[in-house]
Amino acid sequence: MNAQRKTIIVTGANSGIGKITAHVLIQQGYDVIIVCRNQTAGEQACAEFNQTGPGKAQLVLCDFSRPDQIQTAASTILEQHPRLDVLVNNAGAYFPKRFTTDNGLEMTFAVNHLGYFHFTALLLPALLSAEKARIVNVASRAHTRGKLHFDDLHYTARKYNAMGAYSSSKLMNVLFTFELARRLSGTRVTANCLHPGVIRTGFGQDHSGWFNVAIRIAKPLMISPEKGAETSIYLATSPEVQGVTGTYFAQSRPKTPHRRATQIEDAKQLWKLSETLIGQQVDPGQALAPDA
C-alpha cells in the first residue's frame, strides 16, 4: 500500500502496541488519527509523533465504554475525512472486577467488543469510499479460552471471571471479523484480525491480584511492544495481504483460530445482538457511497 496521502486510524494509540503501531506508520509517511481516552497522554503522543514525521498525527478523544463518545468521535472523523484507508481497532482493556457501563453492559464486553463493532459501523461509509481499505482488529490467542454465554453476557447471573470475560471478548473480536469480512464480500474493504503476541506492556499491571502477579512472573518470556506491533502494521500496510480478508494472523502469518471462532451461527447472533445494543442496523451494502 502506497503511503502517499493515506489516512489510518489507530485506537488506543497513546500506549502499548497501539502507540508503537501509530508511531511506525507515521514514520512510514501515513497520516494517523490516534483515538484514545486520555487527553493528556494523547496530546503527548501526538506531539512526539509530529516531531518525527513525515506523516502527521491527529488526536480524537473517545472512551469506548461510552456510546455517545463513540458517536461523537466518529462524526468528528467523518466530517474531516470522507475517505479512510485503514482502521486499526486496537483499544482494549482487562477489568479484574465486574464493572458496568452507564447503560448496564459489562465493561469488558462493552469496550473490547461493542466498541469495535460500533466504531467500525459508523466509519464504514468512509472506508467504503476509499479505493481500497482495510479493517484490522487486534484480537488475542486468549480467544481460544473464550466461550459465549448469550443468555448471560454481562455476568448478571454468573460469578464474574475477569480472564473469562477477557477471553470471551477476544473470541468476539474474531467472530466479528469473520462476519464483517463475509458481509463486505464484493466490496473494496477487507477485514482481518490478529494475535499480537504476549507483550511486555503495562496492560493489566495497574490491577492487583493474581493476574498482576502472573504478568510479572511471565514478563521475561514476553516480547517487546515493538515486536508485538509488527502484525498490526503488516496487516495495515503490506501489499502481501492486499485482497486477503476474513483471516486470523499471528506473527504476520495466517493461523487457524479455535473452532469456536468459526461458528457462523454464533457470529450472526453476535452481530444481531450488537446491532440491537447500538440501536443501528449495520449493513455494509447500505453504507456504500452513491458513486462507489
KAKALIN-V820424 format. One record per helix or strand of 2 or more residues. SS is the DSSP state (helix for helix, strand for strand). FROM is the first residue (numbers start at 1). LEN is the number of residues. Records with the same first field share a line. If there is no record, write none. Layout:
SS = FROM-LEN, FROM-LEN
//
This chain:
strand = 7-5, 31-6, 57-5, 86-4, 133-6, 189-7, 248-3, 253-3
helix = 16-12, 39-14, 67-14, 107-22, 141-5, 162-22, 210-12, 225-4, 230-8, 239-3, 259-4, 264-15
//
